[in-house]
Amino acid sequence: MPRVPLHTQTVQTWMEILPDAVLWQHARLALKATLRVLESLHETTEMSYASAQAQVEHTLARLQEQLAHQEETVGTSESEHIHQEDELIVIGRRLRLLRALIEARMILRRRDKVRLAQLARELEGLDQDEKMSWNMIVLSLSFWLTESFEREGALLIPRLLQFKQQAEQAGDRLVSIRVIDWLANAYLRAGQMRQVERECLAGLALVKHIGGHTAWAGYLHLFLFHAYYAWNRLEEAANSLQQTLHIAQGWQQVDLLISGHLYMTWISLARGDLAAAEQEMRQAEALVRQERFALSPISVEVARVQYWLAAGDLQTARSWTPQVVFSPQTWNPNEKWAVLMLVHVYLALHQFPQALDILDRFRELLDRPGDIYMTIQMLALQVVALHQAGKKEQALTVTTRLLDLTEPEGYLRVYLDQGEPMRQALLTVLAAHGMQHELTRSTTAYASKLLAAFEQEEPPKGARQGTSSSLVTATTPSPSSAFAPKSASRSPALVVSLTRREQEVLGLLATGASNQEIAQTLVISQDTVKKHISHLLGKLGASSCTQAIAHARARSLL
């Protein structure tokens, strides 16, 4: 791993060699340089930060000593007194802000929410600075408090938009890039992927305009990954993560490195490449051991369980469940993904009551207005759990809400990652609404697009036979055996002979759908529906649709 960035070493060396009197003459410049150093090292390795912090603390102590001396020797004339006093106030405030920034890093490492809230209140009481970069420190604490501890960054969107406008009016590009980065994060929490893409592309264009030298570009690429992954644009998602990792290496941003490797496991599992997923996890785990981050172990643990499910290693996943205990009374929002992973495991083990119990107990904590992204993940699991448990009416209600949230943003992957149970749930809701004409044309088209995406999804290459790379369906059949997991032992030839479209038509026929309703649901012509029904009658040895359904039920096809 590279050392501290060269520009940081140069700035620190420059300030160290200046005599106290000269340093004070350039106090504002020295403080600004110190701010840049702390910003560039905020999420770097402990070793790099420790060596830089010692020099920063020394510089601040020298400036503090000079400040105290100057306060004792303020000029005697009224105009000179006012000017010097104003200057001393500015320098004193900026020294306070820098010390708060140093303390905030330690607070975040030890997860001390109470102290961070107290520090944020203290800084809110300071006067506004004339420069946006110093006011950013106050905003930073509010952002970390809301996002890092509560995971509800969407609540900050109005304030961030206002600050972004002020930064643009002031012409401060670096501040604009940072606010754009936080806005992208906030829009991600809001589930607004189109806004995430817009902010990230605008931010990266601004980074390019200033020369492309900032660690914040890595975070922009990271958030861009989430948008592309949600849209199932895996190649672009992988490219974004490669950019993230490249920038993180250059700037030693450990949180970026860990996040980049962990999200690479998502890409690898979506592609069915278990070997690549294993490699990415090992790199993330090594970084966590090295840096002892407070949050990352949870993320790595979740990724490891995700890998076990994809590999079909249900025994190891099962052994993980007794080790995790969550309680609404001692809730930590950073445990959201771990709670959902517990639901994934229960679903993979076909323990649907346990999965529904977890979702019910933690629904209010997972379904938050400040984190719609997590609400979407929870609803997807709830759809599968209810559908698998045979609670069709409840599943229909939840699926409708999930479609309402995801359609405007074009989500695909959240459905695909649930595997075959989600496809069946979508078919059920389309059939039910198709008969009642309740879904809008756009929602019906969106649901049809989702079903088409399932058609295009390739079976996993690295998983065991009969398993899926999705988070939920480690024990569900692959797409080629959809609709009939239990019928294979009774009539393998019959299962293989039915195409997926024939299976879909058969399932809709069983719900009582007419030819016209089937055509509307599957977005095909009625003539095509008739051809599929004709093929079904022949393959099932039936003379009517009613008889075909009866034969299908007898063979456990429905």
Secondary structure, 3 states (H helix, E strand, C coil): CCCCCHHHHHHHHHHHHCCHHHHHHCHHHHHHHHHHHHHHHCCECHHHHHHHHHHHHHHHHHHHHHHHHHHHCCCCCHHHHHHHHHHHHHHHHHHHHHHHHHHHHHHHHHCCHHHHHHHHHHHHCCCCCCCHHHHHHHHHHHHHHHHHHCCCHHHHHHHHHHHHHHHHHHCCHHHHHHHHHHHHHHHHHCCCHHHHHHHHHHHHHHHHHCCCCCCHHHHHHHHHHHHHHHCCCHHHHHHHHHHHHHHHHHHCEHHHHHHHHHHHHHHHHHCCCHHHHHHHHHHHHHHHHHHCCCCHHHHHHHHHHHHHHHCCCHHHHHHHHHHCCCCHHHCCHHHHHHHHHHHHHHHHCCCHHHHHHHHHHCHHHHCECCEHHHHHHHHHHHHHHHHHCCCHHHHHHHHHHHHHHHHHHCCCHHHHCCCHHHHHHHHHHHHHHHHHCCCCHHHHHHHHHHHHHHHHCCCCCCCCCCCCCCCCCCCCCCHHHCCCCCCCCCCHHHHHHCCHHHHHHHHHHHCCCCHHHHHHHHCCCHHHHHHHHHHHHHHHCCCCHHHHHHHHHHCCCC
